[in-house]
Every structure is written in C-alpha cells, then in structure tokens.
Amino acid sequence: MHHFTIRDIENLSGIKAHTIRIWEQRYNLLEPLRIETQHRVYNNNDLKKILRVAFLYHRGVKISKIASLRDDSLNQLVETQGDLKNSDYSINQLMEASIDFDEQKFSETLQYAFRVFGIEDGMTRLLFPYMEKIGWLWVTGHFIPAQEHFSSSIIKQKLLVAIDGLLNLTPANAPTWVLFTPENEYHEISLLYIYYLLKKYGKRCIYFGLDVSIELLVTLCQHTPVDVLQFHLTTNFLPLTVNAYLEQLAETFSSKKIIGSGRAVQSITHTPANIQLIHNPADFIKLIKN
C-alpha cells in the first residue's frame, strides 16, 4: 500500500487540492490519514476513488450526487458512463490497473486503445499522458518502480508486436537511421515508438538499443553506412552534462545528421549545427514525412 500527498492527488485527478479539501469537509468524500506533521496522506484506494470521482465530475455529474453514492454504486456509475474511447477514462483504467498490478486489465485497455485509435493516436492521446502521470509519481517518490516496470513491460510488448506487423516499405535508396539512448539511459518506450514511426514511413533503421556509448557508435559507423543518428534522453544520468554530450556527439560525427528528443533535452536552447532537437511527436512525424 502506497501513500500519496494531496499534491499527487491533484496532479493525477485534475481536481485542485483546495477543492478536494472542501469535498472532504463538506461531504466526507475521503478520509485521509494524517502523519505527525498533520499533512494528509492518501492510500491506493483513495487514489482510485478520486480518479473515479474526477471522471464523473468532469463529465458534469454534481459532486453532491457523487458523494452520496456508496463505493459499489460509484463504481457502477463510472462503468455505465465510461467508454474506452474516452481518453480520460482509459487513462484512469491504466492507472488503476498499474496500482493493482492487474496485467489483464492493463493489457486489454491498451490493446483496445491501439485498435480503436491506431498506434499514433493511441500513443498521443493515451500513453504519453499516462506516462506523464506515472513520471510525476516516480519523481516525487510516491510510486514504487515496480509499477513503472510492470506497465512499461506491457507497453513495450504491444509496440514490438506493432513494429513486427509493419510491412517492409523501405525504398532501396532510403537513408539509414540509427536509434539509441545514451549511456545510463534505460527508458525504451519512446525509442520503440520512434522506431515504429520510422518503419511505418519507409525509413531504413538500425535499432542500436539502450545505454550506448559514443565509442560503440563510432565502431558501428566504421562498419556500415549511417546517415542519421537519433537519440532519446528521458533522464539526465550522463557522465557529462547534456550540453557537453551534444558537443561531443556533434564533433565526433560532424558529417552526420543528429536528432535528439526526450524530456532531458527540452530545456536546451543552443545546439551545434548538425544537431536538431525534436520537442514533441507531431514535429517528428512532420520531419520524417518531409
């Protein structure tokens, strides 16, 4: 059982902390524990309940009605109004499934989303917002790594199946892209999605994988023609600063086009001439289409 702060609850549900406090006082909606500092802490069941309350509230159900429902009636109303075609509902389903380590529920929700929305819209409308929420909990220390590994492994399985199912549409003269994450970077989902997009739009790819040193990239480029090097950096555990890494990468591969993406490169404002930073999936799709 995990404990969450009211700030966690606010960020995950979209309901302001001040509003949650009012609901607790007026309707006895939740009964959080109070630690020695008198700060509220919420458990797994509290989080799941407020996600369901928020879903109904955002759909126009009055809070007075929601608060009057027993938990079983609340859950039934959510199921009645819920639709996996609704992104907010599906994201909540993924959150609940990851909290409970419910592999079947998580997998079925994800599979349905990919079937209904397609991979691109499913990633944009569902998985990226979900991963942002998971990332918030991971950063604040209120979501143990087990849940992140649990959900990530299922998402990677689905992406690998989608990649394997793509037809080989690569023209003979297509440029060769190498996909990798820098040293100490082990987040793979976004890199797999980039791989999917490149293959879908007819690019030749070498998926070089995770935790790749510059020395390994040099060896690869010595043995096979490479046109584009693309890295994705979520965390910032490099031996160098991100700026220093970019400079070293640009200098070592001065004749190559280099593309960088990921949360850790978003704040960089100056880049070497042969490096292009991508700030969102839509921009990347425009790039590879053009």
TORKOL-4160 file (C-alpha; in steps of 0.2 Angstrom, whole numbers, padded with zeros to 4 digits, m for minus):
290
<pt num="1" X="0000" Y="0000" Z="0000"/>
<pt num="2" X="0007" Y="0017" Z="m0005"/>
<pt num="3" X="0004" Y="0034" Z="0002"/>
<pt num="4" X="0001" Y="0049" Z="m0009"/>
<pt num="5" X="0001" Y="0068" Z="m0005"/>
<pt num="6" X="m0013" Y="0079" Z="m0009"/>
<pt num="7" X="m0002" Y="0087" Z="m0022"/>
<pt num="8" X="0000" Y="0070" Z="m0030"/>
<pt num="9" X="m0019" Y="0068" Z="m0030"/>
<pt num="10" X="m0022" Y="0085" Z="m0038"/>
<pt num="11" X="m0009" Y="0081" Z="m0052"/>
<pt num="12" X="m0017" Y="0064" Z="m0056"/>
<pt num="13" X="m0035" Y="0069" Z="m0055"/>
<pt num="14" X="m0035" Y="0086" Z="m0061"/>
<pt num="15" X="m0045" Y="0092" Z="m0046"/>
<pt num="16" X="m0037" Y="0106" Z="m0036"/>
<pt num="17" X="m0031" Y="0102" Z="m0019"/>
<pt num="18" X="m0042" Y="0116" Z="m0011"/>
<pt num="19" X="m0057" Y="0108" Z="m0019"/>
<pt num="20" X="m0053" Y="0091" Z="m0013"/>
<pt num="21" X="m0051" Y="0098" Z="0005"/>
<pt num="22" X="m0068" Y="0106" Z="0003"/>
<pt num="23" X="m0076" Y="0090" Z="m0003"/>
<pt num="24" X="m0068" Y="0081" Z="0012"/>
<pt num="25" X="m0075" Y="0093" Z="0024"/>
<pt num="26" X="m0092" Y="0095" Z="0016"/>
<pt num="27" X="m0096" Y="0078" Z="0010"/>
<pt num="28" X="m0084" Y="0067" Z="0020"/>
<pt num="29" X="m0078" Y="0061" Z="0002"/>
<pt num="30" X="m0061" Y="0054" Z="0008"/>
<pt num="31" X="m0054" Y="0051" Z="0025"/>
<pt num="32" X="m0035" Y="0053" Z="0023"/>
<pt num="33" X="m0023" Y="0048" Z="0036"/>
<pt num="34" X="m0013" Y="0062" Z="0045"/>
<pt num="35" X="0005" Y="0060" Z="0048"/>
<pt num="36" X="0014" Y="0068" Z="0063"/>
<pt num="37" X="0016" Y="0084" Z="0053"/>
<pt num="38" X="m0003" Y="0084" Z="0051"/>
<pt num="39" X="m0001" Y="0083" Z="0032"/>
<pt num="40" X="m0014" Y="0072" Z="0023"/>
<pt num="41" X="m0008" Y="0056" Z="0015"/>
<pt num="42" X="m0019" Y="0045" Z="0004"/>
<pt num="43" X="m0018" Y="0027" Z="0000"/>
<pt num="44" X="m0021" Y="0016" Z="m0016"/>
<pt num="45" X="m0040" Y="0015" Z="m0013"/>
<pt num="46" X="m0041" Y="0034" Z="m0010"/>
<pt num="47" X="m0032" Y="0037" Z="m0026"/>
<pt num="48" X="m0043" Y="0025" Z="m0036"/>
<pt num="49" X="m0059" Y="0033" Z="m0029"/>
<pt num="50" X="m0054" Y="0051" Z="m0033"/>
<pt num="51" X="m0049" Y="0046" Z="m0051"/>
<pt num="52" X="m0067" Y="0039" Z="m0052"/>
<pt num="53" X="m0075" Y="0054" Z="m0044"/>
<pt num="54" X="m0065" Y="0066" Z="m0055"/>
<pt num="55" X="m0070" Y="0057" Z="m0071"/>
<pt num="56" X="m0089" Y="0059" Z="m0066"/>
<pt num="57" X="m0086" Y="0077" Z="m0060"/>
<pt num="58" X="m0078" Y="0082" Z="m0077"/>
<pt num="59" X="m0092" Y="0074" Z="m0086"/>
<pt num="60" X="m0105" Y="0085" Z="m0077"/>
<pt num="61" X="m0111" Y="0074" Z="m0063"/>
<pt num="62" X="m0114" Y="0085" Z="m0047"/>
<pt num="63" X="m0102" Y="0082" Z="m0033"/>
<pt num="64" X="m0117" Y="0081" Z="m0021"/>
<pt num="65" X="m0124" Y="0066" Z="m0031"/>
<pt num="66" X="m0106" Y="0058" Z="m0032"/>
<pt num="67" X="m0103" Y="0060" Z="m0014"/>
<pt num="68" X="m0120" Y="0052" Z="m0009"/>
<pt num="69" X="m0115" Y="0036" Z="m0018"/>
<pt num="70" X="m0108" Y="0020" Z="m0009"/>
<pt num="71" X="m0092" Y="0014" Z="m0017"/>
<pt num="72" X="m0100" Y="0000" Z="m0026"/>
<pt num="73" X="m0113" Y="0012" Z="m0034"/>
<pt num="74" X="m0100" Y="0024" Z="m0038"/>
<pt num="75" X="m0090" Y="0011" Z="m0047"/>
<pt num="76" X="m0106" Y="0005" Z="m0056"/>
<pt num="77" X="m0110" Y="0023" Z="m0062"/>
<pt num="78" X="m0092" Y="0025" Z="m0069"/>
<pt num="79" X="m0093" Y="0009" Z="m0078"/>
<pt num="80" X="m0110" Y="0015" Z="m0085"/>
<pt num="81" X="m0104" Y="0031" Z="m0091"/>
<pt num="82" X="m0086" Y="0026" Z="m0095"/>
<pt num="83" X="m0081" Y="0021" Z="m0113"/>
<pt num="84" X="m0063" Y="0016" Z="m0118"/>
<pt num="85" X="m0065" Y="0028" Z="m0132"/>
<pt num="86" X="m0064" Y="0042" Z="m0120"/>
<pt num="87" X="m0046" Y="0045" Z="m0116"/>
<pt num="88" X="m0048" Y="0051" Z="m0098"/>
<pt num="89" X="m0057" Y="0035" Z="m0094"/>
<pt num="90" X="m0044" Y="0024" Z="m0102"/>
<pt num="91" X="m0030" Y="0033" Z="m0094"/>
<pt num="92" X="m0039" Y="0031" Z="m0077"/>
<pt num="93" X="m0041" Y="0012" Z="m0081"/>
<pt num="94" X="m0022" Y="0011" Z="m0084"/>
<pt num="95" X="m0018" Y="0020" Z="m0068"/>
<pt num="96" X="m0030" Y="0008" Z="m0058"/>
<pt num="97" X="m0023" Y="m0007" Z="m0067"/>
<pt num="98" X="m0005" Y="m0002" Z="m0063"/>
<pt num="99" X="m0009" Y="0001" Z="m0045"/>
<pt num="100" X="m0016" Y="m0016" Z="m0043"/>
<pt num="101" X="m0004" Y="m0025" Z="m0055"/>
<pt num="102" X="m0019" Y="m0031" Z="m0065"/>
<pt num="103" X="m0010" Y="m0037" Z="m0081"/>
<pt num="104" X="m0026" Y="m0042" Z="m0089"/>
<pt num="105" X="m0035" Y="m0026" Z="m0087"/>
<pt num="106" X="m0020" Y="m0015" Z="m0092"/>
<pt num="107" X="m0016" Y="m0026" Z="m0107"/>
<pt num="108" X="m0034" Y="m0026" Z="m0113"/>
<pt num="109" X="m0036" Y="m0007" Z="m0111"/>
<pt num="110" X="m0020" Y="m0004" Z="m0121"/>
<pt num="111" X="m0025" Y="m0016" Z="m0134"/>
<pt num="112" X="m0042" Y="m0009" Z="m0136"/>
<pt num="113" X="m0035" Y="0009" Z="m0137"/>
<pt num="114" X="m0022" Y="0004" Z="m0151"/>
<pt num="115" X="m0036" Y="m0005" Z="m0161"/>
<pt num="116" X="m0048" Y="0010" Z="m0160"/>
<pt num="117" X="m0037" Y="0025" Z="m0161"/>
<pt num="118" X="m0022" Y="0017" Z="m0170"/>
<pt num="119" X="m0004" Y="0017" Z="m0164"/>
<pt num="120" X="m0001" Y="0035" Z="m0167"/>
<pt num="121" X="m0016" Y="0042" Z="m0159"/>
<pt num="122" X="m0016" Y="0029" Z="m0145"/>
<pt num="123" X="0001" Y="0035" Z="m0140"/>
<pt num="124" X="m0003" Y="0053" Z="m0141"/>
<pt num="125" X="m0020" Y="0053" Z="m0133"/>
<pt num="126" X="m0017" Y="0039" Z="m0120"/>
<pt num="127" X="0000" Y="0033" Z="m0117"/>
<pt num="128" X="0010" Y="0049" Z="m0116"/>
<pt num="129" X="m0002" Y="0057" Z="m0104"/>
<pt num="130" X="m0002" Y="0041" Z="m0094"/>
<pt num="131" X="0017" Y="0040" Z="m0093"/>
<pt num="132" X="0017" Y="0059" Z="m0088"/>
<pt num="133" X="0007" Y="0054" Z="m0073"/>
<pt num="134" X="0017" Y="0039" Z="m0069"/>
<pt num="135" X="0033" Y="0050" Z="m0071"/>
<pt num="136" X="0026" Y="0063" Z="m0059"/>
<pt num="137" X="0023" Y="0049" Z="m0045"/>
<pt num="138" X="0041" Y="0042" Z="m0049"/>
<pt num="139" X="0049" Y="0059" Z="m0047"/>
<pt num="140" X="0040" Y="0063" Z="m0031"/>
<pt num="141" X="0044" Y="0046" Z="m0024"/>
<pt num="142" X="0026" Y="0040" Z="m0021"/>
<pt num="143" X="0025" Y="0027" Z="m0035"/>
<pt num="144" X="0037" Y="0012" Z="m0032"/>
<pt num="145" X="0047" Y="0007" Z="m0048"/>
<pt num="146" X="0038" Y="m0010" Z="m0048"/>
<pt num="147" X="0023" Y="m0002" Z="m0056"/>
<pt num="148" X="0033" Y="0008" Z="m0069"/>
<pt num="149" X="0042" Y="m0008" Z="m0074"/>
<pt num="150" X="0025" Y="m0018" Z="m0074"/>
<pt num="151" X="0017" Y="m0005" Z="m0086"/>
<pt num="152" X="0032" Y="m0002" Z="m0096"/>
<pt num="153" X="0035" Y="m0021" Z="m0100"/>
<pt num="154" X="0017" Y="m0022" Z="m0106"/>
<pt num="155" X="0018" Y="m0007" Z="m0117"/>
<pt num="156" X="0034" Y="m0012" Z="m0125"/>
<pt num="157" X="0027" Y="m0029" Z="m0129"/>
<pt num="158" X="0012" Y="m0021" Z="m0138"/>
<pt num="159" X="0024" Y="m0009" Z="m0148"/>
<pt num="160" X="0035" Y="m0024" Z="m0153"/>
<pt num="161" X="0020" Y="m0033" Z="m0160"/>
<pt num="162" X="0015" Y="m0017" Z="m0169"/>
<pt num="163" X="0033" Y="m0015" Z="m0176"/>
<pt num="164" X="0034" Y="m0033" Z="m0181"/>
<pt num="165" X="0017" Y="m0032" Z="m0190"/>
<pt num="166" X="0023" Y="m0017" Z="m0202"/>
<pt num="167" X="0026" Y="m0021" Z="m0220"/>
<pt num="168" X="0043" Y="m0018" Z="m0227"/>
<pt num="169" X="0041" Y="m0002" Z="m0236"/>
<pt num="170" X="0059" Y="0004" Z="m0236"/>
<pt num="171" X="0065" Y="0010" Z="m0253"/>
<pt num="172" X="0082" Y="0004" Z="m0259"/>
<pt num="173" X="0089" Y="0021" Z="m0258"/>
<pt num="174" X="0082" Y="0026" Z="m0241"/>
<pt num="175" X="0094" Y="0034" Z="m0229"/>
<pt num="176" X="0099" Y="0024" Z="m0214"/>
<pt num="177" X="0094" Y="0030" Z="m0196"/>
<pt num="178" X="0102" Y="0023" Z="m0180"/>
<pt num="179" X="0092" Y="0023" Z="m0165"/>
<pt num="180" X="0099" Y="0023" Z="m0147"/>
<pt num="181" X="0099" Y="0030" Z="m0130"/>
<pt num="182" X="0115" Y="0037" Z="m0122"/>
<pt num="183" X="0124" Y="0029" Z="m0108"/>
<pt num="184" X="0114" Y="0026" Z="m0092"/>
<pt num="185" X="0098" Y="0029" Z="m0101"/>
<pt num="186" X="0086" Y="0014" Z="m0100"/>
<pt num="187" X="0069" Y="0021" Z="m0104"/>
<pt num="188" X="0064" Y="0012" Z="m0120"/>
<pt num="189" X="0046" Y="0016" Z="m0124"/>
<pt num="190" X="0048" Y="0032" Z="m0133"/>
<pt num="191" X="0063" Y="0025" Z="m0143"/>
<pt num="192" X="0052" Y="0010" Z="m0149"/>
<pt num="193" X="0039" Y="0022" Z="m0154"/>
<pt num="194" X="0051" Y="0032" Z="m0164"/>
<pt num="195" X="0057" Y="0015" Z="m0172"/>
<pt num="196" X="0038" Y="0011" Z="m0176"/>
<pt num="197" X="0036" Y="0028" Z="m0185"/>
<pt num="198" X="0052" Y="0027" Z="m0195"/>
<pt num="199" X="0047" Y="0010" Z="m0201"/>
<pt num="200" X="0030" Y="0015" Z="m0205"/>
<pt num="201" X="0035" Y="0029" Z="m0215"/>
<pt num="202" X="0048" Y="0019" Z="m0225"/>
<pt num="203" X="0065" Y="0024" Z="m0217"/>
<pt num="204" X="0079" Y="0011" Z="m0215"/>
<pt num="205" X="0083" Y="0008" Z="m0197"/>
<pt num="206" X="0096" Y="0001" Z="m0186"/>
<pt num="207" X="0089" Y="m0001" Z="m0168"/>
<pt num="208" X="0105" Y="0000" Z="m0158"/>
<pt num="209" X="0096" Y="0000" Z="m0141"/>
<pt num="210" X="0099" Y="0007" Z="m0124"/>
<pt num="211" X="0114" Y="0013" Z="m0114"/>
<pt num="212" X="0125" Y="0016" Z="m0130"/>
<pt num="213" X="0142" Y="0024" Z="m0128"/>
<pt num="214" X="0150" Y="0036" Z="m0141"/>
<pt num="215" X="0163" Y="0023" Z="m0144"/>
<pt num="216" X="0151" Y="0010" Z="m0149"/>
<pt num="217" X="0143" Y="0022" Z="m0161"/>
<pt num="218" X="0160" Y="0025" Z="m0169"/>
<pt num="219" X="0163" Y="0007" Z="m0171"/>
<pt num="220" X="0145" Y="0005" Z="m0180"/>
<pt num="221" X="0148" Y="0019" Z="m0191"/>
<pt num="222" X="0165" Y="0012" Z="m0196"/>
<pt num="223" X="0157" Y="m0004" Z="m0202"/>
<pt num="224" X="0141" Y="0002" Z="m0210"/>
<pt num="225" X="0134" Y="0017" Z="m0219"/>
<pt num="226" X="0124" Y="0028" Z="m0207"/>
<pt num="227" X="0115" Y="0044" Z="m0212"/>
<pt num="228" X="0106" Y="0049" Z="m0196"/>
<pt num="229" X="0110" Y="0046" Z="m0178"/>
<pt num="230" X="0095" Y="0048" Z="m0167"/>
<pt num="231" X="0095" Y="0048" Z="m0148"/>
<pt num="232" X="0081" Y="0049" Z="m0135"/>
<pt num="233" X="0085" Y="0055" Z="m0117"/>
<pt num="234" X="0072" Y="0055" Z="m0104"/>
<pt num="235" X="0083" Y="0056" Z="m0088"/>
<pt num="236" X="0099" Y="0065" Z="m0086"/>
<pt num="237" X="0112" Y="0052" Z="m0079"/>
<pt num="238" X="0125" Y="0055" Z="m0092"/>
<pt num="239" X="0143" Y="0056" Z="m0086"/>
<pt num="240" X="0143" Y="0073" Z="m0095"/>
<pt num="241" X="0131" Y="0087" Z="m0094"/>
<pt num="242" X="0118" Y="0086" Z="m0108"/>
<pt num="243" X="0126" Y="0101" Z="m0117"/>
<pt num="244" X="0143" Y="0093" Z="m0116"/>
<pt num="245" X="0136" Y="0077" Z="m0123"/>
<pt num="246" X="0129" Y="0086" Z="m0138"/>
<pt num="247" X="0145" Y="0095" Z="m0141"/>
<pt num="248" X="0155" Y="0079" Z="m0141"/>
<pt num="249" X="0142" Y="0070" Z="m0151"/>
<pt num="250" X="0142" Y="0084" Z="m0164"/>
<pt num="251" X="0161" Y="0084" Z="m0165"/>
<pt num="252" X="0163" Y="0065" Z="m0166"/>
<pt num="253" X="0150" Y="0064" Z="m0180"/>
<pt num="254" X="0152" Y="0080" Z="m0189"/>
<pt num="255" X="0147" Y="0073" Z="m0206"/>
<pt num="256" X="0131" Y="0065" Z="m0199"/>
<pt num="257" X="0114" Y="0072" Z="m0196"/>
<pt num="258" X="0110" Y="0070" Z="m0177"/>
<pt num="259" X="0092" Y="0071" Z="m0170"/>
<pt num="260" X="0089" Y="0072" Z="m0151"/>
<pt num="261" X="0072" Y="0070" Z="m0142"/>
<pt num="262" X="0066" Y="0067" Z="m0124"/>
<pt num="263" X="0062" Y="0076" Z="m0108"/>
<pt num="264" X="0080" Y="0080" Z="m0104"/>
<pt num="265" X="0084" Y="0090" Z="m0120"/>
<pt num="266" X="0068" Y="0101" Z="m0119"/>
<pt num="267" X="0077" Y="0115" Z="m0110"/>
<pt num="268" X="0092" Y="0116" Z="m0122"/>
<pt num="269" X="0092" Y="0132" Z="m0132"/>
<pt num="270" X="0108" Y="0131" Z="m0141"/>
<pt num="271" X="0113" Y="0116" Z="m0152"/>
<pt num="272" X="0128" Y="0113" Z="m0163"/>
<pt num="273" X="0124" Y="0115" Z="m0182"/>
<pt num="274" X="0122" Y="0096" Z="m0186"/>
<pt num="275" X="0110" Y="0093" Z="m0172"/>
<pt num="276" X="0091" Y="0095" Z="m0172"/>
<pt num="277" X="0081" Y="0094" Z="m0157"/>
<pt num="278" X="0063" Y="0087" Z="m0158"/>
<pt num="279" X="0051" Y="0093" Z="m0144"/>
<pt num="280" X="0035" Y="0083" Z="m0147"/>
<pt num="281" X="0029" Y="0068" Z="m0158"/>
<pt num="282" X="0020" Y="0079" Z="m0170"/>
<pt num="283" X="0036" Y="0088" Z="m0175"/>
<pt num="284" X="0045" Y="0072" Z="m0178"/>
<pt num="285" X="0031" Y="0065" Z="m0189"/>
<pt num="286" X="0032" Y="0081" Z="m0199"/>
<pt num="287" X="0051" Y="0078" Z="m0201"/>
<pt num="288" X="0050" Y="0061" Z="m0207"/>
<pt num="289" X="0036" Y="0064" Z="m0219"/>
<pt num="290" X="0046" Y="0078" Z="m0227"/>
